[in-house]
Amino acid sequence: MSHNAIMYDVEPHVAEIYDQVERCTDDMVLIRRLVGGRGPLHVLEPFCGTGRILIPLALDGHQLVGPDQARGMLARAREKIRQLPEGVQRRITLSEADVTREAWPQGFDLVVLGGNCFYELATPQEQEGCIVSAAASLDQGGHVYVDNDHMEGELDEAWRKPGVSQGFPTGTCADGTRVESTTETVWYDAPRRLARFRRRTQVTLPDGSVVEQEYIQQTHPVSTAEVQTWLESQSFIVERLYGDRAGNPYSETSERAIFWARKG
Ligand SMILES: C[S@@+](CC[C@H](N)C(=O)[O-])C[C@H]1O[C@@H](n2cnc3c(N)ncnc32)[C@H](O)[C@@H]1O
């Protein structure tokens, strides 16, 4: 398991907190717009998590494969998938895999690298590796969707601040389980845009027992130029570059950098 994914697998309740916190649907609107009337498509969604993107695409009639390395996230996705009509369930295959270490399956029309998934990875090398793997997974003419926060220049000031603050996952589950987490920047390299955090998560179960985990996580916020270069070096043709999920064009002040690129 890559170091960074411990966050999602400290304890199974973390997946419930993820679903409480991450409720956005605006990226699904954009993905549906980009897919248009095409399909049914074979779609690969690495980092699929609890199925926020994967399940709606399967409901649309597409065939989905979702690798993720966190057992707790996959278990919650399975729980949600079990409640879907059987025909939809049959269109979804989940697998437990570290996508930075294992070969990605092939023969896809679309690879979705959504929801800031590059922020899960520790280095630009791992992120570029995802673009290389996406190219290998796609059939000729297939598309990759890459959606990240937009951060240019040196590492954002907010990422360099000393001190401990509340972090993800924090919240209360339906059964009363309390999840509390803190995060603290312990190292950064501003020009190389690398930051390392000490994270602590404490899960207090309804019977009073406590599960605790402390771990180090490293992140590299990608720049738009990096993603563009990685795509072009794999012969992708960038057909669209959006600055937000409403589909407005990308600019220097955009909140996001969202690529829609075709395997040339
Ligand atoms: C922020 S969640 C995103 C889930 C989903 N894509 C969404 O947008 O809601 C990130 C997911 O990436 C997974 N992940 C992180 N590093 C990974 C790796 N190296 N291999 C596979 N999955 C990974 C985590 O387990 C987690 O479920």
Ligand as a Chemical Component Dictionary entry (heavy atoms), coordinates in Angstrom:
data_LIG
# 
_chem_comp.id                   LIG 
_chem_comp.type                 NON-POLYMER 
_chem_comp.pdbx_formal_charge   0 
_chem_comp.three_letter_code    LIG 
# 
loop_
_chem_comp_atom.comp_id 
_chem_comp_atom.atom_id 
_chem_comp_atom.alt_atom_id 
_chem_comp_atom.type_symbol 
_chem_comp_atom.charge 
_chem_comp_atom.model_Cartn_x 
_chem_comp_atom.model_Cartn_y 
_chem_comp_atom.model_Cartn_z 
_chem_comp_atom.pdbx_ordinal 
LIG C1  C1  C 0  -10.227 11.693 -2.407 1  
LIG S1  S1  S 1  -10.608 9.982  -2.615 2  
LIG C2  C2  C 0  -11.375 10.109 -4.192 3  
LIG C3  C3  C 0  -12.438 9.099  -4.441 4  
LIG C4  C4  C 0  -13.239 9.345  -5.722 5  
LIG N1  N1  N 0  -12.397 9.351  -6.893 6  
LIG C5  C5  C 0  -14.011 10.649 -5.629 7  
LIG O1  O1  O 0  -13.724 11.575 -6.396 8  
LIG O2  O2  O -1 -14.889 10.749 -4.768 9  
LIG C6  C6  C 0  -9.046  9.327  -3.039 10 
LIG C7  C7  C 0  -9.002  7.808  -3.129 11 
LIG O3  O3  O 0  -7.743  7.449  -3.706 12 
LIG C8  C8  C 0  -7.316  6.240  -3.094 13 
LIG N2  N2  N 0  -5.868  6.103  -3.294 14 
LIG C9  C9  C 0  -4.887  6.927  -2.843 15 
LIG N3  N3  N 0  -3.687  6.494  -3.264 16 
LIG C10 C10 C 0  -3.922  5.383  -4.002 17 
LIG C11 C11 C 0  -3.084  4.473  -4.699 18 
LIG N4  N4  N 0  -1.762  4.643  -4.739 19 
LIG N5  N5  N 0  -3.661  3.422  -5.347 20 
LIG C12 C12 C 0  -5.001  3.260  -5.312 21 
LIG N6  N6  N 0  -5.845  4.076  -4.665 22 
LIG C13 C13 C 0  -5.318  5.122  -4.017 23 
LIG C14 C14 C 0  -7.738  6.368  -1.648 24 
LIG O4  O4  O 0  -7.838  5.111  -1.043 25 
LIG C15 C15 C 0  -9.092  7.073  -1.799 26 
LIG O5  O5  O 0  -10.156 6.166  -1.853 27 
# 
loop_
_chem_comp_bond.comp_id 
_chem_comp_bond.atom_id_1 
_chem_comp_bond.atom_id_2 
_chem_comp_bond.value_order 
_chem_comp_bond.pdbx_ordinal 
LIG C1  S1  SING 1  
LIG S1  C2  SING 2  
LIG S1  C6  SING 3  
LIG C2  C3  SING 4  
LIG C3  C4  SING 5  
LIG C4  N1  SING 6  
LIG C4  C5  SING 7  
LIG C5  O1  DOUB 8  
LIG C5  O2  SING 9  
LIG C6  C7  SING 10 
LIG C7  O3  SING 11 
LIG C7  C15 SING 12 
LIG O3  C8  SING 13 
LIG C8  N2  SING 14 
LIG C8  C14 SING 15 
LIG N2  C9  SING 16 
LIG N2  C13 SING 17 
LIG C9  N3  DOUB 18 
LIG N3  C10 SING 19 
LIG C10 C11 SING 20 
LIG C10 C13 DOUB 21 
LIG C11 N4  SING 22 
LIG C11 N5  DOUB 23 
LIG N5  C12 SING 24 
LIG C12 N6  DOUB 25 
LIG N6  C13 SING 26 
LIG C14 O4  SING 27 
LIG C14 C15 SING 28 
LIG C15 O5  SING 29 
# 
